[in-house]
Amino acid sequence: MSAYEDLDAFKARHQLTLAVHRVAEKLEERDATLGEHLWAAAVCASSRIARGSGFRNRRMFAACVDRTLAALSEISCYLEVGYAMGLISQEDRQELESLSGRALFDSMKLVMSLAGGSPNETGPP
């Protein structure tokens, strides 16, 4: 198992990514573009944490994790649009928003822990 797989922020993002995939599959026939954007934002959120953990510098890792927050905002935006258009159910929206909230919380904890260390420290906290 890679070091990033042990991080709560990654675990939360991974759960979110799997749930987004289920919703994106449902969107495939009704609005493939929205589904693709939703899926891409979810994958980006997880992969940035994995990428950041590969850096030997805590500040670089923190910057990657911080960038995942933008992907979470994108997911939220796509959920809102899909829900407003009647493409995403209330149940799916609530599930994804809950998972997204957990991912945001865990990511903020990770960013704060990385910011607390010396800029030249290496590896995950």
N, C-alpha and C positions, 0 to 999 in steps of 0.2 A: 504494500500500500504506500502511495506517495504521501509526503508530509501534508500537502494541502487537503487530502481526503480526511484528515483528522480534525480539521478546523470546523468549528460550528458554523462559521459564515459560509463555507463551501457546502456543508451538509444541507443548510437551509436553502441555498441557491440550487442545489441539485434536486431537492424535493420540488421546488418551484419549477424548475426546468421540465421535470417529468410531468407535472400537472399542466403546464403550458402546452406541452406536446399533445396531450389528450384534447385540450380545447382547440388547438390549432388544427388537429385532424378533423374535428367537427366543422371548422370553418372552411375547410378545403373546397367544398362544393359551393358554398354560398358566397364567400369572399376570400379567394386564395391569397390575394395580396395582403390583406389584413392578417391572415394566419401566418404568412411568411415573415412579416415584420414582427409579429408577436414572438414567434419562434426564434428569430435571429436575436432579438433583445435578450431573451432568456438564456440562450446559449452563450452570448457575450458575457452576461453576468457571471456565469460559472467559470468560463474559460479565463476571464481576467484574474480571478483569484488563483487559479492554477498557474497562470503565467507569472503573476507576482511572486508566488512562493518560490519560483525558480531563480529569482534575483538574489544575489548575495548581500544586498544592501537593503536595510529596513525601510529607508525612505522610498526607494523604488517600489518595494512591495506595497507600502502604504499608498503610494500614488496609484498603483493598479487597482487596489481594493477601492480606493476613493472613486475611481472611474466607473466602477460597477454601479455606483449610486445613480449615475445617468441612465444606465440600462434599466434599473428598477423604475425610474421615472417614465421611461418609454413604455414599459410594460403597463404601468398604470394608465397612461394616455390611451394606449391601444384597447385596454379593457373598457375604458369609459366610452370610447367611440363605438366599439362592438356592442356594448350594452345599449347605448342610446339608439343604435340602429336595429336593435332586436336580434342581433346575431349571436350574442353571448347571453346565456341565461343568468338570472340572479344568483342561482346556486354556484355556477362556475365562477362568476365574478367574485362572490364572497370568498370562495375557497382560495382563489388566486391572490386576492387582496390580503387575506390572512397570512398566506405563505410569504407574500412579498413583504409584509410588515415584519415578520420574523427574520427574513433575510436582511432587511434594513437594520434592524436592531443588532443582529450578530455582526454585520459588517461594520457598523459604527463602533462596536466594542473592539473589533480587530484593529481598525484604524487607530483608535485611541491607544491600544496596547503597543502598536508599532511606533506611534509618535512619541511614546514615553521612553523608548530606548535610545541609545546612542546612534547617530546617523550612520556610523560605520559598522554597526553590529550586523551580523549576517544571519540569514535564515529566518524561519518563522519564530514567533515568540515562544 
